[in-house]
Amino acid sequence: MSRLSIYFRRKPVDIILQEAQSETTKEQGHLKRELNVRDLTAMGIAAVIGAGIFSTIGEAAYHGGPGISLLFVLTAITCGFSAMCYAEFASRIPVSGSAYTYAYASFGELIAWIIGWDLLMEYAIGNIAVSISWSGYFTNLLAGFHIQLPDYFTMDFLSAYRGYHEALHELSAGASLQSLPLQLQQAYHAWMDAPAIGPLKLIADIPALAIVVFITYLVYIGIKETKLATNLMVALKLAVILGVIVLGFFYVQPANWSPFLPHGLGGVMKGVSAVFFAYIGFDAISTTAEECRNPQRDLPRGMILALLICTILYILVSLVLTGMVPFQELNVNDPLAFVFQRIGLKHISYIISISAVIATASVLLVFQMGQPRIWMSMSRDGLLPPAFARIHPRFGTPSFSTIVTGIVVAVPALFMNLQEVTDLTSIGTLFAFVLVCGGILLLPKPSIQENNSSAASAKGFKVPYINGKYIVPVLFLTGVVIFRNALIGLCKFDDLHPMSIGERLPYMLFVLVACIIAVFTYLKNWSLIPVLGFSSCLYLMTELGYTNWLRFLIWLVIGLVVYFTYSHKHSKLHRENPAVVHDHASSD
């Protein structure tokens, strides 16, 4: 095996299944199989119906108008391609680890490490943002009961610091404190009233810390308790959302839907990050494979059902919101509550606020459950220290990984404002989807050993095969013709062009990769659905901006440093099965 090929050694599916089987046959210290298709669907809904429908949908509607419903359809189709690829992987490889494990079997160890490292960022930043969002909803809910927490204990340090200095600037310009936006007033009071130790102000988001600690405890003590809590929260928030749709329908004014695309498709696409952030639930579902009673059957069904249900709800809610009030008024943090306040139904608004607290907590619950299981899988393979694979003998959960996850999320949520890097969650998720769709194209056919170790895997879900030999090249050439002016503009480097070189790079990368994919699809008769999933997810990544690409690449570089200094040397596959890996790599 060459030096370079060592880094791309694939872990055979039959070895993955054998190792997972050995874990489940241990008398102590294995994960408990508690989940069925209903539980998995509920977890998907819990992760998808959260901050997106209660918060970011307002900003997306403000930019895209009523046409934002089209973006939900587009995103659902894109996620549908990826979901089918996830479903086939889950049937073939029903173990924890999600896209990390799938990449290990299809691309090899280095790519698997990159996607595992990417998922750690995706889950951590997403959870931090969700916990901060939950804190805001919870604080407002307490205010409705006339319980007022000190501002310096409901806000992170950076927000208070920036808000205080911005308020000072406005006050020095002659504005009164009462005329400033509420957030600036709160930041000003938080900074002024906070206790201090010398020059250090004691400002921290205590509610964010509290919810992370509670959710981490719930995830730590068992999957059964997590399942019951998730199902209960999903039932409550679905009841509220259906009530919003039915009641709001009677207050819809069709005139508000005209124009349907006030800012064109460009305005709609500005909401890509906000909308896609809501659709990453089925990624978390796949991390529970070893806790499913029948993963080959239930995981695909749970993923696809959750995606369908959530897409329908998002489309209906977006149409109701933009029909009840003009879209220009929806750029608020709590759009669902706002529209009912706007029409005078304040008691409905209060019920929605309660549901928002529950919905946001359920999102945090699912992703706090998913991240430790990815760490556990990476540790089993030797890419992380052994402690991360430790299973609690009584609770049957990855105990050490769960505690570390709680710390990684709770501490930054206590002190930092990471809303500005929330897009990293979307770009990280899209990157995972790109590799999963590409992995289906490269995944070796089932071996005899694999079928013997898990006969059900051969009968599980498979992505329907549609030969893309001619369809994909035709789609690529059609796109080149339709968008020829935009493509020519990417190659013009003059001062009159509004896009900088950095902003053009993601688009240029997409065009290059799309061309390569079209050629290989023609030569190798690749399946259409994975190719469309790969291409559409990669395109959505280009819409997230150069800055997010740069931050994403910096994170990946840090991950590569960790891999080459620790993980590569401790890889279990390399140390225990070098000959087997070489044989599989040579036979593919």
C-alpha positions as CSV (number, residue, x, y, z in Angstrom):
1,M,0.0,0.0,0.0
2,S,1.4,3.4,-1.0
3,R,1.9,6.2,1.6
4,L,-0.9,8.2,0.1
5,S,-3.4,5.3,0.0
6,I,-2.9,4.7,3.7
7,Y,-4.9,7.8,4.4
8,F,-7.8,6.6,2.3
9,R,-8.0,3.1,3.6
10,R,-11.7,2.2,3.8
11,K,-13.2,0.3,6.6
12,P,-15.1,-2.7,5.1
13,V,-18.8,-2.9,5.8
14,D,-18.6,-6.4,7.2
15,I,-16.0,-5.3,9.7
16,I,-18.1,-2.4,10.8
17,L,-21.1,-4.8,11.3
18,Q,-19.0,-7.3,13.1
19,E,-17.7,-4.7,15.5
20,A,-21.2,-3.3,16.2
21,Q,-22.4,-6.9,16.8
22,S,-19.7,-7.5,19.3
23,E,-20.6,-4.3,21.2
24,T,-24.3,-5.3,21.5
25,T,-23.5,-8.8,22.8
26,K,-21.5,-7.5,25.7
27,E,-23.3,-8.1,29.0
28,Q,-22.5,-4.6,30.2
29,G,-21.6,-1.3,28.6
30,H,-23.7,-1.5,25.4
31,L,-26.3,0.8,24.0
32,K,-29.9,-0.2,24.6
33,R,-32.3,-0.8,21.7
34,E,-35.4,1.2,22.6
35,L,-36.5,3.1,19.4
36,N,-39.1,2.2,16.8
37,V,-40.2,4.1,13.7
38,R,-42.6,6.3,15.6
39,D,-39.9,7.4,18.0
40,L,-37.4,8.1,15.2
41,T,-40.1,10.1,13.3
42,A,-40.7,12.1,16.5
43,M,-37.0,12.8,16.9
44,G,-36.8,14.0,13.3
45,I,-39.7,16.3,13.9
46,A,-38.2,17.4,17.2
47,A,-35.0,18.5,15.5
48,V,-36.6,20.0,12.4
49,I,-39.5,21.9,13.9
50,G,-37.8,24.3,16.3
51,A,-36.0,27.6,16.0
52,G,-36.6,27.6,12.2
53,I,-40.4,27.7,12.4
54,F,-40.5,29.9,15.6
55,S,-37.7,32.4,14.7
56,T,-35.7,32.3,11.4
57,I,-38.7,31.8,9.2
58,G,-39.5,35.5,9.8
59,E,-36.2,36.7,8.5
60,A,-36.5,34.4,5.5
61,A,-40.0,35.7,4.7
62,Y,-38.8,39.3,5.0
63,H,-36.2,38.7,2.3
64,G,-38.2,36.4,0.0
65,G,-41.8,37.4,0.6
66,P,-44.6,34.8,0.2
67,G,-42.4,33.0,-2.3
68,I,-40.4,31.7,0.7
69,S,-42.7,28.6,0.5
70,L,-40.9,27.7,-2.8
71,L,-37.6,27.7,-0.9
72,F,-39.0,25.2,1.6
73,V,-40.0,23.0,-1.4
74,L,-36.6,23.4,-3.0
75,T,-34.8,22.6,0.3
76,A,-37.1,19.6,0.9
77,I,-36.3,18.2,-2.5
78,T,-32.6,18.7,-1.9
79,C,-32.9,17.1,1.5
80,G,-35.0,14.3,0.0
81,F,-32.2,13.3,-2.3
82,S,-29.8,13.2,0.7
83,A,-32.4,11.5,2.9
84,M,-32.6,8.6,0.5
85,C,-28.9,8.2,0.5
86,Y,-28.8,8.3,4.3
87,A,-31.6,5.7,4.3
88,E,-29.6,3.3,2.1
89,F,-26.5,3.8,4.3
90,A,-28.5,3.2,7.4
91,S,-29.8,0.0,6.0
92,R,-26.4,-1.2,4.9
93,I,-24.5,0.1,8.0
94,P,-27.0,0.2,10.9
95,V,-24.5,1.5,13.5
96,S,-23.9,4.8,15.3
97,G,-21.7,7.4,13.7
98,S,-24.0,8.8,10.9
99,A,-22.1,10.4,8.0
100,Y,-18.7,9.7,9.7
101,T,-19.2,5.9,9.6
102,Y,-20.7,6.1,6.1
103,A,-17.7,8.0,4.8
104,Y,-15.3,5.5,6.4
105,A,-16.9,2.7,4.4
106,S,-17.0,4.6,1.1
107,F,-14.2,7.3,0.9
108,G,-11.7,6.1,3.5
109,E,-10.2,7.2,6.8
110,L,-9.0,10.7,6.1
111,I,-12.4,11.8,4.5
112,A,-14.2,10.1,7.4
113,W,-12.1,12.1,9.9
114,I,-12.9,15.3,8.0
115,I,-16.6,14.7,8.1
116,G,-16.5,13.6,11.7
117,W,-14.6,16.7,12.6
118,D,-17.1,18.7,10.6
119,L,-20.1,17.1,12.4
120,L,-18.6,18.0,15.8
121,M,-18.5,21.7,14.7
122,E,-22.0,21.4,13.2
123,Y,-23.6,20.0,16.3
124,A,-21.7,22.1,18.8
125,I,-22.4,25.5,17.2
126,G,-25.9,24.5,16.4
127,N,-26.6,23.6,20.0
128,I,-24.9,26.7,21.3
129,A,-27.1,28.9,19.1
130,V,-30.2,26.9,20.1
131,S,-29.5,27.2,23.8
132,I,-29.1,31.0,23.5
133,S,-32.3,31.1,21.5
134,W,-34.1,29.1,24.2
135,S,-32.8,31.5,26.8
136,G,-34.5,34.4,25.0
137,Y,-37.8,32.6,24.7
138,F,-37.7,31.5,28.4
139,T,-36.8,35.0,29.6
140,N,-39.7,36.5,27.7
141,L,-42.0,33.8,29.1
142,L,-41.0,34.6,32.7
143,A,-41.6,38.3,32.0
144,G,-45.2,37.3,31.1
145,F,-45.5,36.0,34.7
146,H,-44.0,39.2,36.0
147,I,-40.7,37.4,36.9
148,Q,-37.9,39.6,35.8
149,L,-34.4,38.2,35.9
150,P,-31.4,40.6,36.0
151,D,-30.3,41.6,32.5
152,Y,-26.7,40.6,33.3
153,F,-27.8,37.0,34.0
154,T,-29.9,36.6,30.8
155,M,-27.3,37.9,28.3
156,D,-23.9,36.8,27.1
157,F,-20.8,38.9,27.8
158,L,-20.1,39.9,24.2
159,S,-23.7,41.0,23.5
160,A,-23.7,43.1,26.6
161,Y,-20.3,44.7,25.7
162,R,-21.2,45.5,22.2
163,G,-24.7,46.6,23.0
164,Y,-23.5,48.9,25.8
165,H,-21.0,50.7,23.5
166,E,-23.5,51.0,20.7
167,A,-26.0,52.5,23.2
168,L,-23.3,54.9,24.4
169,H,-22.8,56.0,20.8
170,E,-26.5,56.7,20.4
171,L,-26.8,58.5,23.7
172,S,-23.8,60.7,22.8
173,A,-25.6,61.6,19.6
174,G,-28.5,63.0,21.6
175,A,-30.9,60.0,21.7
176,S,-32.7,59.0,24.9
177,L,-32.3,55.6,26.5
178,Q,-36.0,54.9,26.1
179,S,-35.9,55.6,22.4
180,L,-33.3,52.9,21.8
181,P,-34.2,49.4,20.7
182,L,-35.1,47.1,23.6
183,Q,-32.0,44.9,23.0
184,L,-29.7,47.9,23.3
185,Q,-31.5,49.0,26.5
186,Q,-31.1,45.6,28.0
187,A,-27.4,45.5,27.0
188,Y,-26.8,48.9,28.6
189,H,-28.5,48.0,31.9
190,A,-26.7,44.6,31.9
191,W,-23.3,46.3,31.6
192,M,-24.1,49.1,34.1
193,D,-25.7,46.9,36.7
194,A,-23.5,43.8,36.6
195,P,-21.4,43.0,39.6
196,A,-17.7,43.1,38.9
197,I,-14.4,41.6,40.2
198,G,-12.0,44.4,39.5
199,P,-12.4,45.4,35.8
200,L,-14.2,42.1,34.9
201,K,-17.9,42.3,34.6
202,L,-19.8,39.2,35.8
203,I,-22.2,38.8,32.9
204,A,-23.5,35.3,31.8
205,D,-26.5,33.7,30.2
206,I,-27.6,31.6,33.1
207,P,-30.8,30.2,31.5
208,A,-28.8,28.9,28.6
209,L,-26.5,27.2,31.0
210,A,-29.4,25.7,32.9
211,I,-31.2,24.2,29.9
212,V,-27.9,22.6,28.6
213,V,-27.2,21.1,32.0
214,F,-30.8,19.7,32.2
215,I,-30.8,18.3,28.7
216,T,-27.3,16.8,29.1
217,Y,-28.5,15.1,32.3
218,L,-31.6,13.7,30.5
219,V,-29.5,12.4,27.7
220,Y,-27.0,10.9,30.2
221,I,-29.5,8.8,32.2
222,G,-30.9,6.9,29.2
223,I,-32.3,6.7,25.7
224,K,-35.7,5.6,27.1
225,E,-36.1,8.8,29.1
226,T,-34.9,10.8,26.2
227,K,-37.4,9.1,23.9
228,L,-40.3,9.8,26.3
229,A,-39.4,13.5,26.7
230,T,-39.0,13.9,22.9
231,N,-42.4,12.3,22.1
232,L,-44.1,14.5,24.7
233,M,-42.6,17.7,23.5
234,V,-43.3,16.9,19.8
235,A,-47.0,16.2,20.6
236,L,-47.3,19.5,22.3
237,K,-45.7,21.6,19.7
238,L,-47.4,19.9,16.8
239,A,-50.8,20.7,18.4
240,V,-49.8,24.3,18.7
241,I,-48.5,24.6,15.1
242,L,-51.6,22.9,13.7
243,G,-53.7,25.3,15.8
244,V,-51.7,28.3,14.3
245,I,-52.3,27.0,10.8
246,V,-56.0,26.4,11.2
247,L,-56.7,29.6,13.2
248,G,-54.4,31.8,11.1
249,F,-56.1,30.6,7.9
250,F,-59.2,32.6,8.9
251,Y,-57.2,35.8,9.1
252,V,-55.3,35.4,5.8
253,Q,-55.7,38.3,3.4
254,P,-54.9,37.0,-0.2
255,A,-53.8,40.5,-1.2
256,N,-50.7,40.0,1.1
257,W,-49.5,37.3,-1.3
258,S,-49.1,39.7,-4.1
259,P,-46.4,40.1,-5.3
260,F,-45.5,36.5,-4.6
261,L,-41.8,37.1,-5.4
262,P,-41.2,40.8,-4.4
263,H,-37.4,40.5,-4.7
264,G,-37.3,37.7,-7.3
265,L,-35.5,34.4,-6.8
266,G,-32.5,36.2,-5.4
267,G,-34.5,37.4,-2.4
268,V,-35.8,33.9,-1.9
269,M,-32.3,32.4,-1.9
270,K,-31.2,34.8,0.8
271,G,-33.1,32.6,3.2
272,V,-31.2,29.4,2.3
273,S,-29.2,29.4,5.5
274,A,-32.1,30.2,7.8
275,V,-34.3,27.6,6.1
276,F,-31.7,24.8,5.7
277,F,-30.7,25.2,9.3
278,A,-34.2,23.8,10.1
279,Y,-33.8,20.7,7.9
280,I,-30.9,18.8,9.5
281,G,-33.0,16.6,11.8
282,F,-32.6,13.3,9.9
283,D,-28.8,13.6,10.2
284,A,-29.2,13.3,14.0
285,I,-31.7,10.4,13.6
286,S,-29.0,8.3,11.9
287,T,-26.7,8.5,15.0
288,T,-29.2,6.4,17.0
289,A,-28.9,3.3,14.7
290,E,-27.5,1.0,17.5
291,E,-30.5,2.0,19.7
292,C,-33.1,1.0,17.1
293,R,-35.0,-2.2,17.4
294,N,-35.1,-2.7,13.6
295,P,-32.7,-0.1,12.1
296,Q,-32.8,-1.5,8.5
297,R,-36.5,-0.9,8.4
298,D,-37.2,1.9,10.9
299,L,-34.4,4.3,10.2
300,P,-35.3,4.9,6.5
301,R,-39.0,5.2,7.3
302,G,-38.4,7.6,10.2
303,M,-36.1,9.9,8.1
304,I,-38.5,10.1,5.2
305,L,-41.6,10.5,7.3
306,A,-40.1,13.3,9.4
307,L,-39.0,15.1,6.2
308,L,-42.4,14.9,4.6
309,I,-44.4,16.0,7.7
310,C,-42.1,18.9,8.4
311,T,-42.0,20.1,4.8
312,I,-45.8,20.3,4.7
313,L,-45.9,22.1,8.0
314,Y,-43.3,24.6,6.9
315,I,-45.0,25.4,3.6
316,L,-48.4,25.9,5.4
317,V,-46.9,28.1,8.1
318,S,-45.0,30.3,5.6
319,L,-48.2,30.8,3.6
320,V,-50.3,31.6,6.7
321,L,-47.7,34.1,8.1
322,T,-47.2,36.0,4.8
323,G,-51.0,36.0,4.3
324,M,-51.9,37.3,7.8
325,V,-49.5,40.3,7.7
326,P,-47.4,42.0,4.9
327,F,-44.0,40.2,4.6
328,Q,-42.2,43.5,5.3
329,E,-43.2,43.3,8.9
330,L,-41.9,39.8,9.6
331,N,-38.3,40.6,10.3
332,V,-38.7,39.8,14.0
333,N,-37.3,37.2,16.3
334,D,-40.7,35.7,17.1
335,P,-42.8,35.8,13.9
336,L,-45.5,33.4,15.0
337,A,-46.2,35.3,18.2
338,F,-45.9,38.6,16.4
339,V,-48.6,38.0,13.8
340,F,-51.2,37.1,16.4
341,Q,-50.2,40.2,18.4
342,R,-50.5,42.2,15.2
343,I,-54.2,41.1,14.7
344,G,-55.0,41.6,18.4
345,L,-55.0,37.9,19.6
346,K,-52.5,38.4,22.4
347,H,-53.6,35.3,24.3
348,I,-52.8,33.1,21.3
349,S,-49.4,34.8,21.2
350,Y,-48.7,33.8,24.7
351,I,-49.5,30.2,24.0
352,I,-47.2,30.3,21.1
353,S,-44.4,31.6,23.3
354,I,-44.8,28.6,25.6
355,S,-44.7,26.2,22.7
356,A,-41.5,28.0,21.4
357,V,-39.8,27.2,24.7
358,I,-40.8,23.5,24.4
359,A,-39.9,23.3,20.7
360,T,-36.5,24.8,21.1
361,A,-35.7,22.5,24.0
362,S,-36.6,19.5,21.9
363,V,-34.2,20.5,19.2
364,L,-31.4,20.8,21.8
365,L,-32.4,17.4,23.2
366,V,-32.0,15.6,19.9
367,F,-28.7,17.2,18.9
368,Q,-27.2,16.8,22.4
369,M,-28.0,13.1,22.0
370,G,-26.5,12.9,18.5
371,Q,-23.1,14.5,19.1
372,P,-21.8,12.0,21.8
373,R,-22.6,9.1,19.6
374,I,-20.4,10.5,16.8
375,W,-17.6,11.0,19.3
376,M,-18.2,7.4,20.5
377,S,-17.9,6.0,17.0
378,M,-14.7,7.9,16.3
379,S,-13.2,6.7,19.6
380,R,-14.1,3.1,18.8
381,D,-12.0,3.4,15.6
382,G,-9.1,4.9,17.6
383,L,-9.3,8.4,16.1
384,L,-10.2,9.8,19.5
385,P,-9.0,8.8,23.0
386,P,-10.7,5.6,24.4
387,A,-12.6,7.5,27.1
388,F,-15.0,8.8,24.4
389,A,-16.2,5.3,23.7
390,R,-17.0,4.5,27.3
391,I,-20.6,3.2,27.8
392,H,-22.3,3.6,31.2
393,P,-23.0,0.1,32.6
394,R,-26.3,1.1,34.1
395,F,-27.8,3.8,31.8
396,G,-26.4,2.3,28.5
397,T,-25.3,5.7,27.2
398,P,-21.9,7.1,26.0
399,S,-21.3,8.7,29.5
400,F,-18.0,10.5,29.0
401,S,-18.9,11.8,25.6
402,T,-22.2,13.1,26.9
403,I,-20.6,15.0,29.7
404,V,-17.9,16.5,27.4
405,T,-20.7,17.5,24.9
406,G,-22.5,19.3,27.7
407,I,-19.4,21.2,28.7
408,V,-18.5,22.1,25.1
409,V,-22.0,23.6,24.6
410,A,-22.7,25.0,28.0
411,V,-19.5,27.1,28.5
412,P,-19.6,29.0,25.2
413,A,-23.4,29.5,25.5
414,L,-22.8,31.1,29.0
415,F,-20.3,33.7,27.8
416,M,-20.3,34.0,24.0
417,N,-22.6,35.3,21.2
418,L,-22.3,32.8,18.3
419,Q,-25.3,33.9,16.3
420,E,-23.0,35.4,13.7
421,V,-21.5,32.0,13.0
422,T,-24.8,30.0,12.9
423,D,-24.3,29.7,9.1
424,L,-21.4,27.3,10.0
425,T,-24.0,24.8,11.1
426,S,-25.7,24.9,7.7
427,I,-22.5,24.7,5.7
428,G,-21.3,21.8,7.9
429,T,-24.5,20.0,7.3
430,L,-24.5,20.5,3.6
431,F,-20.9,19.3,3.5
432,A,-22.0,16.1,5.3
433,F,-24.9,15.7,2.8
434,V,-22.5,16.1,-0.2
435,L,-20.2,13.3,1.1
436,V,-23.1,11.0,1.9
437,C,-24.6,11.4,-1.6
438,G,-21.1,10.9,-3.1
439,G,-20.5,8.0,-0.8
440,I,-23.5,6.0,-2.2
441,L,-21.8,6.3,-5.6
442,L,-18.6,4.8,-4.3
443,L,-19.9,2.3,-1.7
444,P,-18.8,-1.2,-2.6
445,K,-21.5,-3.8,-3.3
446,P,-22.5,-6.1,-0.4
447,S,-19.9,-8.8,0.2
448,I,-20.6,-12.4,1.2
449,Q,-19.4,-11.6,4.7
450,E,-21.6,-8.6,5.0
451,N,-24.7,-10.5,4.0
452,N,-23.9,-13.3,6.4
453,S,-23.4,-10.9,9.3
454,S,-26.6,-9.0,8.6
455,A,-28.9,-10.6,6.1
456,A,-31.4,-7.9,6.6
457,S,-29.0,-5.3,5.2
458,A,-29.3,-6.8,1.8
459,K,-33.1,-6.4,1.9
460,G,-33.1,-2.9,3.4
461,F,-33.8,0.4,1.6
462,K,-31.9,1.2,-1.6
463,V,-31.9,4.4,-3.5
464,P,-33.9,3.8,-6.7
465,Y,-31.5,3.4,-9.6
466,I,-32.1,5.8,-12.5
467,N,-29.3,5.9,-15.0
468,G,-27.9,9.5,-15.2
469,K,-25.7,8.8,-18.2
470,Y,-27.5,11.3,-20.4
471,I,-29.7,13.2,-18.0
472,V,-26.9,14.7,-15.9
473,P,-24.8,16.0,-18.8
474,V,-27.9,17.4,-20.5
475,L,-28.9,19.2,-17.2
476,F,-25.3,20.6,-16.9
477,L,-25.2,21.9,-20.5
478,T,-28.7,23.4,-20.1
479,G,-27.6,25.2,-17.0
480,V,-24.5,26.6,-18.8
481,V,-26.7,27.9,-21.6
482,I,-29.3,29.5,-19.3
483,F,-26.8,31.1,-16.9
484,R,-24.1,31.8,-19.5
485,N,-24.1,35.5,-18.7
486,A,-23.6,34.9,-15.0
487,L,-20.8,32.4,-15.8
488,I,-19.0,34.8,-18.1
489,G,-19.3,37.4,-15.3
490,L,-17.5,35.1,-12.9
491,C,-14.5,35.3,-15.2
492,K,-14.4,39.1,-15.5
493,F,-11.9,40.6,-13.0
494,D,-12.6,44.4,-13.3
495,D,-13.6,47.0,-10.7
496,L,-17.1,47.3,-12.1
497,H,-18.0,43.7,-11.1
498,P,-19.9,43.8,-7.8
499,M,-18.5,40.4,-6.6
500,S,-15.0,40.2,-5.2
501,I,-12.7,37.3,-6.1
502,G,-13.3,35.6,-2.8
503,E,-17.1,35.7,-3.3
504,R,-16.8,34.2,-6.7
505,L,-14.6,31.2,-5.6
506,P,-17.4,29.0,-4.2
507,Y,-19.4,29.5,-7.4
508,M,-16.4,28.7,-9.6
509,L,-15.7,25.6,-7.5
510,F,-19.3,24.5,-8.0
511,V,-19.2,24.9,-11.8
512,L,-15.9,22.9,-12.0
513,V,-17.2,20.1,-9.8
514,A,-20.5,20.0,-11.6
515,C,-18.6,19.6,-14.9
516,I,-16.5,16.8,-13.5
517,I,-19.6,15.0,-12.1
518,A,-21.3,15.3,-15.5
519,V,-18.4,13.6,-17.2
520,F,-18.0,10.8,-14.7
521,T,-21.8,10.2,-14.7
522,Y,-21.6,9.7,-18.5
523,L,-18.6,7.4,-18.3
524,K,-19.7,5.3,-15.2
525,N,-23.5,5.3,-15.5
526,W,-23.9,6.8,-12.0
527,S,-27.3,6.8,-10.4
528,L,-29.3,10.0,-10.9
529,I,-30.6,10.6,-7.4
530,P,-27.2,10.6,-5.5
531,V,-25.8,12.8,-8.3
532,L,-28.6,15.3,-7.9
533,G,-28.3,15.3,-4.2
534,F,-24.5,15.9,-4.4
535,S,-24.9,18.7,-6.9
536,S,-27.8,20.5,-5.2
537,C,-26.2,20.4,-1.8
538,L,-23.0,21.7,-3.2
539,Y,-24.8,24.6,-4.9
540,L,-26.6,25.5,-1.6
541,M,-23.1,25.7,0.0
542,T,-22.1,28.3,-2.5
543,E,-25.0,30.5,-1.4
544,L,-23.6,30.7,2.2
545,G,-20.9,33.2,1.3
546,Y,-17.1,33.4,1.2
547,T,-16.7,34.3,4.9
548,N,-18.5,31.1,6.0
549,W,-16.4,29.0,3.6
550,L,-13.2,30.6,5.1
551,R,-14.3,29.8,8.7
552,F,-15.3,26.3,7.7
553,L,-11.9,25.7,6.0
554,I,-10.0,27.0,9.1
555,W,-11.9,24.6,11.2
556,L,-11.0,21.7,8.9
557,V,-7.4,22.7,8.9
558,I,-7.4,22.5,12.7
559,G,-9.0,19.0,12.4
560,L,-6.2,17.9,10.0
561,V,-3.6,18.9,12.5
562,V,-5.3,16.7,15.1
563,Y,-5.6,13.8,12.7
564,F,-1.9,13.8,11.7
565,T,-0.6,14.4,15.2
566,Y,-2.9,11.8,17.0
567,S,-5.6,10.0,15.1
568,H,-3.5,8.7,12.2
569,K,-1.1,7.1,14.7
570,H,-3.8,5.5,16.8
571,S,-6.2,4.3,14.1
572,K,-7.5,0.9,15.1
573,L,-8.1,-0.2,11.6
574,H,-4.4,0.4,10.7
575,R,-3.0,-1.2,13.8
576,E,-5.2,-4.3,13.8
577,N,-6.2,-5.1,10.2
578,P,-3.7,-3.7,7.8
579,A,-3.8,-6.7,5.5
580,V,-7.6,-6.8,5.5
581,V,-7.8,-3.2,4.6
582,H,-5.3,-3.6,1.8
583,D,-7.2,-6.5,0.4
584,H,-10.5,-4.6,0.4
585,A,-8.9,-1.5,-1.1
586,S,-7.3,-3.6,-3.8
587,S,-10.4,-5.5,-4.7
588,D,-12.6,-2.4,-5.1
